Amino acid sequence: MSLLSWPTALVVAAIAIPLLLLLYFLKLRRQERKVSSTLLWKKAIHDLQVNAPFQKLRKNLLLFLQLLILAAVLFGIANPVANFMRRPQRNIVLLLDRSGSMKAEEADGRMRLEHAKEAAADFVSGLPGESRAMVISFADRANVVCSFTDDKRRLRRLIDEIEPTDAPSRIGEALQLAVAYSSNLVDIPGVSTPQAASLGAADIELFGDGRIADADTEFVTRGDMRYHRIGAADDNVGIVAFDVRRDYERPGLLSIFAQIENFGPQPVTLDVSMLLDGKPLPGPGSVQEVTLGPATSATTQPSDLILPVEAGGLPSSRNVIFEFSHEAGGVIEVRLHREDALIIDNSVIAPIDPPRRVRVLVVSGRRRIQDLLLRGLTSIGVEEIETLAPSAYENADEEDLTVEGRSAYDLVVLDKHDTDRLPPGNYLFFGCLPKVEHIAGGEVVEGQPLVLWRENHPLTRRVPFENVFVARWARLTLPDHAVPLVESEDSVVMAFITEPGHRYIISAFDLVESDFLWEPAYLMFLQNAVMYLAGSGLADASQLSSPGDTLAMQVPPGAEEARVTSPDGKTEVIDVRGRHTATYARTHEAGIYKVKFDDDAETVETFAANILSQMESLISPNDRLTIGAEAVASVAGETKVNEPLWPYAAAAALLILILEWWIYNRRVMI
């Protein structure tokens, strides 16, 4: 047990106890009156016989009880606490998860994040007075809520101000910040920075549900870490995958695909509806009934997630498809009609453009390759195709290649021609590279087979690369955010790169040094590329993102400001003068983001942020958390570090006061 405010209690005791005793030492002053007899006034006679101003202190039950009352009050003022857990180290870093799964509603009707903040505040209250603590909140990114301080009131206030997000949970940046800040705690002359960092290592207290996407790839490099498990709710059904397609031959026909998964322990039956611009589609096909089996057990590492399996004859995951004709643009939404613990994954929303013909430009100086590219594009349904020689492309007027500041073509295919003439748009490079920073070609690699390709990526889905032979290619230097599409034993053969306003598919091999053009993989890959990059009136991939992603907006010529309206209705103004593209990163909420350029302009950009994450939809708290290869000690988040005892002291004082009142009144009556 600890007394957190014992100096205050001592001061009050030094004043109150002497005053109470003084009341019993003082002689009663009585007025003189003539009476006929003092026979029955023996006590009064004893008092009259005392000539000193102070009388002798006699045994008195009331005085004893009043001293007990005062002792109980003083004990409460001393703020006693019972220590139920080990005392924390001198320096503490509190990590609070505020990702989408922390919006889950618990049995008491409160969000899981509210329970986490309450547990963190209780932990801060129980820290010894000499301890220092800092607070970091994290979702996809980390935010320093409060740097190291021993001001508990400030720590609790800032913890209470943490707001939830819909973004996924990643702890890597938060761990880096924790190490960086704790490394500055010790400043000893003559001690090197690594040694000082080791001396100042802070213990880490993690408050969350343990559903962290990058937990298996990160490490706790300094200090000890404890995981405070928060929450208990596990009933949830969510949408985990979504796609929109227009038919090539009938562009007015839309196909919407959604994957629904049950993450709860019980089978469920629910309705799934399709909405267009907020209204249900006419006819019975706008609503489908789906029955799902219970989820498989996944209560340990995120990497241990098990794909849906048959449970009791019912799969825990099903696909639903809606098809309808729509010749215009708009906003489509797939919605689950079911109340569960997590609402944010019960709908997915996406903007769609009106159907249009795809325009493709082929830049090639080799007639044979150019003809094969044209045949491939024509065979997959592209009608508007133009060709330019490399020199003609470089010398073309700007207005011939651009419209309103971006490429006039939905896709530009370049064969063996490196270029830096890249207006905002979509590009497919064969045997050449864009002349931009962080992308370069190196030594020639030859004699290696293609061993790996991303079968789940829209560009390489269902493409049989196992039959493709490539004689040689250039070893690529790529930025960290590049997505390898096809790989050999030790190098990337094909990659996809997204930059603000640009998307590149880079094939490191020359088409004449492979049999790619004569294999079925060629047409299937070309169709995927046109569908994914050119769009053909689909929900453009650049318009679909996850909460926390950065939006890239094309700026019309002459525009001075962009007004971004978020799903909660708030509007933020961005200065875009003299810029071709603008970015917006405050996308922490799922829903539609609308962008208007200048006050009187119509909306020219619409973006959608959706959860679509098995990790966030699996809301059952993780019982055993592992960071990297190290298991993290786990405690129940609702367990308090210290239990305050002053309420018990106050109750004892009240009971003694009642007893003292009863004895006093009984004596008066006697």
PyMOL commands that set and color helices and strands:
alter all, ss='L'
color gray80, all
select helices_A, chain A and resi 6-25+42-48+61-77+100-103+112-125+152-160+172-183+193-199+215-217+284-286+302-304+367-379+390-395+398-401+465-467+511-513+516-518+520-534+541-543+614-617+646-669
alter helices_A, ss='H'
color red, helices_A
select strands_A, chain A and resi 2-3+80-83+91-97+132-138+142-149+203-208+225-229+237-246+253-262+268-276+279-280+287-292+310-311+314-315+317-325+330-337+347-352+359-363+384-388+402-403+406-407+411-415+425-430+440-446+452-453+472-477+483-487+492-499+502-507+544-545+551-554+561-565+571-575+581-584+591-597+603-609+626-627+630-631+633-636+642-644
alter strands_A, ss='S'
color yellow, strands_A
deselect
rebuild
show_as cartoon
